[in-house]
Amino acid sequence: MQTTESLKRKMKSAGDLLSVVKTMKALAAVSIRQYQRAVESLTDYNRTVEMGLQIVLKKRMESAVKAKKPAVKRVGAIVFGSDQGLCGQLNEQISVFTLEHLKTNGIKKDNRVILSVGARVADYLEDAGQSLYDVLPTPSSTAGITPLVQEIIMIIDEWHFRNHVDHFLLFYNKYLGGATYHPHMIQLLPVSQEWLKEIATKKWDSKSLPIYRMDGDMIFSSLIREYLFISLYRAFAESLASENASRLASMQNAEKNIEEQLQDLHGQFHRTRQMTITEELLDIVAGFEALSESKPSQKQQEESR
């Protein structure tokens, strides 16, 4: 049977743990909003890039929009996960989603080059028998996203020219709201012909069209690089928001379990304390009765005289 002192120690430990969980829960909620704002900030930027493409594509319809769809030979996949734990099944889900997608589309292991963003998801991929090109750390804030995006763009260039990779895919968890997310995939390169055609045929907002004097190929290439930056930045922000959403859900479950355990410990403590008090009272009564029986009465003392 546990003593009141041992129960007090357990209650204190549970209380300290509950305080840590509540702090982590609050930090996760704040981080989600931070990465949400980062995604929202891309809207105007993305709109500007699309408008630029719209103007350029109006003169490049034949070459850019009606180009033949290239056959898939070698695929470069970038998988976004986490470096930290306590985020539920986030890494397991995206790794399973990635490998199933590649397998379903007939991409053999010899024709895959995979970059992992986050050590945790890298472990799941390697446990499944998938070799990795490299593992990059996840940024701790929005300020750390841009340098990693630039590094990944250089890796993509290297894959294309040295490893002859012709298709590039992004796999990440897309944030939905609250504490929910789902695995998501986009084809980064080659750029979707359907998307380009949709942009080229879109109606211009005003009556006058902008003109440009630079080389069309140069402008188109620069705009596509901006599109790459936006897509990678969004993947980082969405993945980090999903990581914190998963952590928020885990902390909510942990908070509920700790509170239930605390209630149980409080109940045990009160029962144990009451039993201890009862036992002490019984010992006092028993001791008093024993003293009373052993002490000779006044009549017995007079008779003995």
N, C-alpha and C positions, 0 to 999 in steps of 0.2 A: 504494500500500500504506500502511495506517495505521501510525503509529509507536506505540511503547509509551506515550508521553506522551499522545497523543490518546486512546488506549484507556483510560488511567487517568482522564482527564477525563470520558469517557462513562460509565465505571463509577461514578464519584462522583455524576454527575448522576442516573443511574438509581437509585443507592442513596438519594439524597435524595428522589427522587420516590416510591420505594417506602415510605419513612418517612411521607410525607404521605398516601399512599393508605391505609396501615394505620391512621393516626390518623382519617381520614375514615370508614373502615370501622367503627372502634370507636365513633365518635360516632353513626353511623347506627344501630348496634345498640342503643345506650343510648336514643336518641330513640324507636325503635320501642317499647321497653318503657314509656317515659314515656306515649306516646299510647295504648298498650294499657291501661294502668292508668286513664287518663281514660275510656276506653270502659267498662271494668268498673265504674267508680264510678257510672256512669249507671244501672246495673241497679236498685238499690234506689230511686233517685229516680224512675225510670220506673214501677216497681211501685207506688209511692205515688200517682202521678198516675193510673194505671189504676184503682186502687182507688177514688179519688175519683170518677172518671168512672162507675165501675160503680154507685155509690150514686145519683149524679145521674140516670143514664140509666134506672134502674128506674122513675122517675116521668116520664121524657121519651121513652118508647119510641116513641110515635106521631110526635112532632115531630122527634126527633133521628135515630132509626134508620130510620124508614120514609119519610123525605123523598125526593123524586124526585131522581134523579141529574141534575145540571145538564149541559147541552150545552157542549162545549168551543168557546169563541169566540176568546179571546186567552190565550196561554200565557206565563207568566214562568218562565224557566229559570235556575237558579243552578248554574254549573259550577265545580267545585273542581279546581285544578291546583297548580302550583308557581311560585315566583318564581326559584328557583335551578335551575341546570343539573345535569349529571352524574346524572340520574335516569332514564336510558334512554328508553323510549317512553311513559312515564307520561302526559305531556301530549297527545301525539299520539293515544293510544288513547282517552282520555276525550273528546277533542274529536270524533273520528270517531264514537264511540258516541253522543254527544249529537245530532249532526247527522243521523245515520242514524235514530235514534229519532223525532225530530221529523218527518223526511221520511216515514218509514213510516206515521206516524199522521196524515199529511195536514195538518200545521201549516205554513202558508205563511210565508215570511219576513216579510210584512207583519203577521202576527198573532203574531210572537214578540218578546219583550223578554228579552234575555239579559244576565245579570250574571256577570262572570268573577272568580273568586277566584284570583289568580296571573297575573303578566304573561306567563309562558311559554305557558300554555294560551290566553291571549287572542290571542297571535300566531298560533297554529294556527287559531283560529276566524275571525280576520280574513282570514287567507290563503285560507280556504275561502269567503270572500265574505259572512260573517256579521257584521253590524254589532252593536256592543255598547252597552249602556246605560252601563256603567261598569266599571272594573277596580279591585278591592280587593286590598290586599297580603295575603299569607299570614302568620299569626302565627309567631313564632320559638319559642314555647313554649306550654304549656297555659294559662299566665297571660294570654296575649293572645287567647285564643279568645272569652271572654265578651264583651268590648267589640265584637268584630266580629259576633258573633251578634246583639247588640242593634241594631247598625247595619243589619244585613240585615233584621231584623224591621221597622224603620222604612221601609226601602226597599220591602218587601212591602206595607205599608200605603199607601205612595204609589202604587205600581203599581195597587193595587186601586181606589183612589178617583179617581186622576187619569188613569190609562191604561186603566182598565176591564179589567184583567186578572182572569180568573176561575179560572184553574188555575195552580198553582205546582208546579214539579218541581225536584228536586235530583238532580244528576249528580255522582257522585264515585267514586273507586276504593276498593273495600272490601278491607280487609286480611284475608288468609286465614291467614298463618303463614309463618315463615321469611322468604323473600324473594319471596313470591308474593302477588298481589292480582288483582282483576278489576273491570271497570267495573260500576257499580251505579246504579240509578235508583229513587227513591221519589216518590210523589205526596204533596206536603206539604199542599196545600189544593186543593179541598175535602177534608176528612178522609174517608177510606175508610168507606163505609157498612157494608161487611162487617166491618171492624175494630171499629166501634162496636157492631154487633150481637153480635159475639163477646164483647166486654167486658160488654155488658148482660145476656147470658144465662149468663155464667159463674157457677158456684156460689160463694157467699160462704164464706170459710174458717171462720168461727165461726157460732154459733147466733143471735147478736144483731146486727142491722144498725145502723150508725151513723145518726144523724139530723142534719139541718142546719136552721137557722132563716133563713139568708140567702136572697135571691132565687135561684131555680134557674138562671135565665138568666145571672145574674152569675157564679155559681160555675162553670157550664159554660164560659163565655167565658174565665174565668181559667185553668181547667184546660187548655183548648185552647191558650192562649198558653204554658203550661208544656210542653205537648206539642211546640209549635213550637220552643221553646228546646232541648229534648232532642234533637229530630231534627236541628236545625242544628248543635248542639254535636257530636253523634255524627258527622255528615258531615265536619266539620272534623277531628276526631280520627282518623277512619278514613282520610281523604285524606292527612293528614300522616304517619300510620303507613305507608301505601302508598308515599308519596314516599320515605321513608327505607328502606323495603324494596327499592324499585327502585334507590336509590343504593347500598345494601349489595351488591346483585347486580352493579352496574356496577363497584364497587370490588373485588369478588372477582375479576371477570374481568380488571380492570386489574392487580391484584396478581399474578395468574397470568402475564399477558403480560410484566410487568416482570421477574419472577423468571426466566422463560425467556430474556428478552433479556440479563439479567445473566449467566446461565450461558453464553450464546453469547459475550458480551464477555470473560468470564474465559477461555474456551477460546481466543479470538483472541489475547488478551493473552499467554497462556503460549506459544502457537505463535510469535507475533511475537518474544517475548523469547528463545525458544530459537533462532530463526533469526538474531537479532541476535548472540547469543553464538557461534553456529557461524560466522557471517561474520567476527567479530572473531578467532576462533581461526584461521580460514583465512588471514586477513590477516597474522597473526603468523607462521604457518608459512611463508607465501609470502615474507614479508620476510626471515625467517631464511635461507631457501634462496637468495634473491637475494644476500644478504650473503655467504653461504658461497661462492657461485660467483664473486663479484667479488673476493674476497680471495685473493692468490697463495699457493700451498702452500709449505711449508718447503723441499722439493726444488727447486722452481722458483727460490726465493730463493738457494739455494746455487749452482745452476748459473749464475745470473746474475752471481755473484761471480767 
